[in-house]
Amino acid sequence: MIEPNKSPKKPKEPKDLPFEAQIQRLEEIVEILDDGETALDEMLALYEEGMKRSQYCREYLEKAEQKVILIQSKNS
């Protein structure tokens, strides 16, 4: 848990972390936001970070799906 008035260390940009770490960070963000003990400014920053990571994960999964479709079509 993040202590009031103490900012968490700045997380790495989405492109700098593997997919699994993105999901883990998203889960951490949800926990912090659900806690309700974070200042509004911090909550907004975390929400923005979460949206960026969510978009990154969505794009990553779309690329993975396209790759699977390509592999399946080659093996059909």
C-alpha positions in Angstrom: 0.0 0.0 0.0 1.2 3.5 -0.8 1.4 5.8 2.2 -0.4 9.1 2.0 1.7 11.9 0.7 4.3 9.5 -0.6 4.4 9.0 -4.4 5.2 5.5 -5.7 8.3 5.2 -7.7 7.8 6.2 -11.3 6.9 3.0 -13.2 8.5 2.2 -16.5 6.8 3.0 -19.7 4.5 0.2 -21.1 6.9 -0.6 -24.0 9.7 -1.2 -21.4 7.9 -4.1 -19.6 6.8 -7.5 -20.8 3.1 -8.2 -21.1 2.9 -10.1 -17.8 4.4 -7.2 -15.9 1.9 -4.9 -17.6 -1.0 -7.0 -16.2 0.6 -7.1 -12.8 1.0 -3.3 -12.8 -2.6 -2.9 -13.9 -3.7 -5.1 -10.9 -1.6 -2.9 -8.6 -3.3 0.2 -9.9 -6.7 -1.3 -9.4 -5.9 -2.2 -5.8 -4.6 1.3 -5.1 -7.6 3.0 -6.7 -10.0 0.6 -4.9 -8.3 1.4 -1.6 -9.7 4.9 -1.7 -6.9 6.4 0.5 -5.0 8.0 -2.3 -5.1 11.7 -3.1 -7.2 12.7 -6.0 -4.2 13.9 -8.1 -2.5 10.6 -7.5 -5.6 8.7 -8.4 -5.9 10.6 -11.7 -2.3 9.9 -12.5 -2.8 6.2 -11.8 -5.9 6.1 -13.9 -4.1 7.7 -16.8 -1.2 5.2 -16.4 -3.7 2.3 -16.2 -5.4 3.5 -19.4 -2.1 3.6 -21.2 -1.1 0.2 -20.0 -4.5 -1.2 -20.9 -4.2 0.2 -24.4 -0.7 -1.4 -24.7 -2.0 -4.8 -23.6 -5.0 -4.6 -26.0 -2.6 -3.9 -28.9 -0.2 -6.6 -27.8 -3.1 -9.1 -27.7 -4.4 -8.0 -31.1 -0.9 -8.6 -32.6 -0.7 -12.0 -30.9 -4.1 -12.9 -32.3 -3.0 -11.9 -35.8 0.1 -14.0 -35.5 -1.9 -17.1 -34.4 -4.3 -16.6 -37.4 -1.3 -16.3 -39.8 0.3 -19.5 -38.3 -3.0 -21.3 -38.6 -3.5 -20.2 -42.2 0.0 -21.4 -43.1 -0.7 -24.8 -41.6 -4.2 -25.3 -43.2 
